[in-house]
Amino acid sequence: MENAQHLSERRLADAWAELQAQANSGTALQTDAYRLAFADPEFLLRRETRGIRFQLEMLKPDLAQQDLGIENTIVVFGSARFRETSEAQAQLDQAEASGDAQAIARAKALLRNAPYYDQAREFARAVARYSARCEKAGTLQDRLFICTGGGPGIMEAANRGAHDEGALNVGLNIALPHEQSANPYISPELSFKFHYFALRKMHFMMRAKALVAFPGGFGTLDELFEVITLVQCKKAKPVPIVLFGTDYWKRLINLDVMVEEGTISVEDLKLFVFLDDPQLAWEHIMKFYDLPQV
C-alpha cells in the first residue's frame, strides 16, 4: 500500500532530532568522548539516557519554583488559537476585504470566541490581586499563582492577567514541530520548556489547587480529562475543576450519556462545575478552600 506505515518506525519524537531542528543557525553539536558525561549533550540525548532526561525535566522546574516560593497554582487551560477582541476584529476586517469565504468564516469564529480571552485575563487578575493581599497580610501560605501551558491564546490571556498585576506566573511550554514559543507575559524565571508531555502534565498537577478549563481543542481535552480521571480514581486529591463556557462544553460533551450507559456514576458529575463568569469561578475556588477575605 502506498501509505503503509513501517512497523519498525519510531513513534516517539526523537529528542536529539528536535534539538537539532531548533538550531536554525550555528554549529551542530558534535560527539566528544573526552567530555564529562553530564556536560555531553549528545550523550544525554541518546535513546538509552531517556530516563535521565525524565529526571531532569522533573527537577529543573520543580527546583526553580521552590526557590521562588511557588507552592500553590491555579492551572488555566484553553485554546491556543483564541485572540483578544481587537486582534480578532482586525482579522475579520482583513478577511472581509479579501472576500475569501473560508477566511471570513474562520475570522467570525475567532471574534465570537474572543470574549474568552478577556475573561481568562480577568480571572487571572482576580487571583493575582488576592495573592498580593496575602503578601501584605503576611499569609504567604495562602498565595496562589497562575500556571498555564505557556503558549498563545487562553494561556497567554491568563499569564497576561497575572502580569497586569505584577504577579509571578508560570508557563509550562512544550517543544512542538511548529515551534510553539512562550508568550511574553510569563515571568522569565518561570518560563519552562518540555520535551515530554507526560512530565509537563505531571508538573501541572504537582502544585495545582484548581483547574479552570476554557474552550479548547484536543490538548485542552487531554489535560482536562487526565485531571478528572486522577481525581475520580483517587490518585489525586479533589480540587475545584471549572469548565468555563457552559454552552461550549455542553454542546461538545454529553456527559449524561455516560451516566445513562453506566460508564461513570452520577456522583462523578460532581467533580466539576460549569461557570461563565470570571468572578464566580474565583469565588467557587475560594469557597472550596474557605480562603480568607484578606
N, C-alpha and C positions, 0 to 999 in steps of 0.2 A: 504493500500500500504506500502511496506517495507520501502521506503524512504520518506514517507509523513511527512510534517512539521507540528508542533503543532501551532495552531492559537495563543495560549497564550504565546508562547515563545518570549522572548525579542529579539529585532532586533538590538539594540544599545549595543555596548560593555560596560560592567559594569566597572566603574572607580575603584571601590574597588577591583574587581577581577584582574584587570590589575596591580594594585599596588602590590597586594599580589603575583602575578605571577613573578614580578620582584625581589621579596625578596627571592632569592635562598638560603640565609643563614640568620641566626639571628632569633630574636623573633618576631612573628607576632604581629601586633597592637591589643590592647585589649580595650574593652569598659570601660570607666571610667566616671560615672555620675558626679563626682565632678570636673572633668577637665573643665577649662574655654572653652566655646563653640568654640572660634576661635583657640584654641590650641588642639582641639579634632579631630584628623584625621578621626576617624571612623564616627563621626557625620557629618563632612564635606563631606564625601563620600557617604552619604545616597542618595537615589534617589530624595528625597524631596529637597535636597540642591543643586541640579544641577545648578540652576540659580546663586547661589553664586559662584560656580566653573567657570561658564561662565565669571563672572565679574573678578575673579582672573586671569584667563588666558588672559583676555583683558588687565588688568592693569600691571601685572608683566613685560612683555616685553616692553610695552609702556613706563613705567617709567624708566626702565633701559636704553632704547635707548635715551630718553630725557636727562638723566643725562650725557650721553657721546656725546651729540650733533649730534646724528644720526637723521637727518630730511628728507633726500632725498636718496632713494635707487634705484639701478637697480637690478631687480629681474631676476635671471637666473634659468630657468627650464631645465630639460632634464633627460635622462635615468640614473637611479642609477646603471645600470649594465655595463656601458662602463668603460674601463680601459685605462691607458696610454699605449703607443705603446710597451714599453719594457715589461710590465707585460702581455699584450695581446700576444706578440710573445712567451714569456715563456710558456704561457698556450697552445699555438698551438704546440710548440715543445713537451710538455708533452703529449698532446693528440695524436700526430702522433706516438710517441714512444709506446703508449698503443695500437694503432691500432683500437681503438673504433671509428666507422664511425660517430656516433652521436656526440661524444665529439669533433671530428675533425671539423665537420660542425659548431658546436657552437663556437669553438675557431677561425675558419676562419671569422665568422661574427664579433666576438669580435675584431679581428685585423683589419677588414675592417672599423669598426666604431671608432677605436682608435684615428684617427685624430681629431674627435670632442672633445675629452678630451683635447688635446693640444690646440685647437682653443678656447675653453672656458677659459682655463687658460690664453692664450694670451689676450683675450678680457678683462678679469678682471684686468690684469696688466695695460692695457691702461687706464682703469677707475681709478685705484689706483694712477697711475703716474699723471694724470690730477688733482686729488684731492690733492695730495701732493704739486703740483704747486700752487693750490688755497690757501693752508695754508701759503705758503711762501709769496704769494702776498697779504695776508690779506683778501681775498674774501671767507671767510668761508661759506657764504650762498650758494656758487656755488658748494660746495663739494658734491660728490656722492659716496655712499658706496654699495659694492656688498652685496646682500642678496640672500640666497638660502634656499632650504628645509633642508639643514644641513646634508644630507646623503652622500653616496659614489657616484662614477660615475661623471657625469657632475657637480653635486653640489659640490663635492669635488674639482674638477678642478677649478671652479670659486672661491671658497674660497681660494684655494691654490695660484691662481694668485694674489689675493689681499694680501695674506700673504707674498708672494715673495717680495712685495714692502713695507712690514712693515705696511700695512694699516689695520685699524679696518674693520672687516667684520662680517656679521650677518648670523646665521644659525637658521632656524625655524624647528626643528625636530618634529617628531610625534611618539608617542608610538604605536608600531605595535606588533602583535602576535609573529613575528620572531625577535623582539627586534632590530630594526634598531638603530645603535648607531651614535653619532655625529662624523663627520670626524675631524681629528686632526688639521685642518688649520683654523677653526673658532676661532675668538677672544673669549677666555674663558668667558669673562664677557658679551658676546653677543650670547652665545650658549643656546638656549631655547628649552624646550621640551613641546609639547602639547598633550593633550588627545583628544581634539575636532578638527576635520578637519575644521569645519566652522570658529572657532576662528583663527586657523592658517592661513586660506585663507584670512580672514579679515586683519590680520597683514601684509600679503604680499602686500595688496592693500593700506593700510593706508599711507605708505611712498613711494610707487613705483612711480618713474618718467619715467620708461621704463621697458619693459619686453622683454627678449631675450629667446626664446624657442628653445632649441636644440632638435634633435630627441629623442623621449621618448615613454613611454607606456601610460597606462590608466591614471596614476597620472598626467603626463605632459599634456595630452589632457584635463583632467578635469580642471586643473588650467588655461590653455590657453583659453579655451572656456568660462570659467567664466569671465575672464578679458574682452574678446571680447564682451560678452553679456552685461556686465556692461557699457562699452563704447557705444555700439550700442544703448542701452536703455537710455543713458544719465544719468545713475546712478553714473557714474564716468567720470571725465574729460578725454578727449583724451590724450593718451600717446603713444610714439613710441612702436609698437609691431613688433618685428623682428622674423620671422620664419627662423631660421638658418639651412641651409641644404636643398636647393631648391629641389633636387632630391627626398629626403625622403618625404618631406611634400607634394609635388605634386603627388607622387605615392600613398601616404596614403589617401589624401583627395581631391576629385574632387569638388571644390567649385563652379565651373561653372555650375554643375548640379543644385545647389541650386538657382542660378540666373535664369537658364532656367525654373525651375519649380515654380519660384516666391516666394520661401520661404525666400529669402533675396533679397535685391536690389543690383544693380550693384555698387552703392556707398559704400556698406558695404565692398567691396573688397579693398577699400582704407584705411581700418582700420589697415592694417598690410602690411609688405613688406617681400619679400623673399631675403635673402642675404647669401653669402657663404664665406665672408672674415671678420675676426675679426675687422680689422681696418675700413672697410666700415660700419660695424654695429655700431661702436663707432662714426664715423663721421655722420651717419644718426641721432643719438641721439643728438649730438652736434648741428647739423643744425636745428633740431626740436625746440630746446630751444635757438638757437642763442647764444651758450655759447662762452665766450671769449677765445681766444687762449693765455692762460697765460703761 
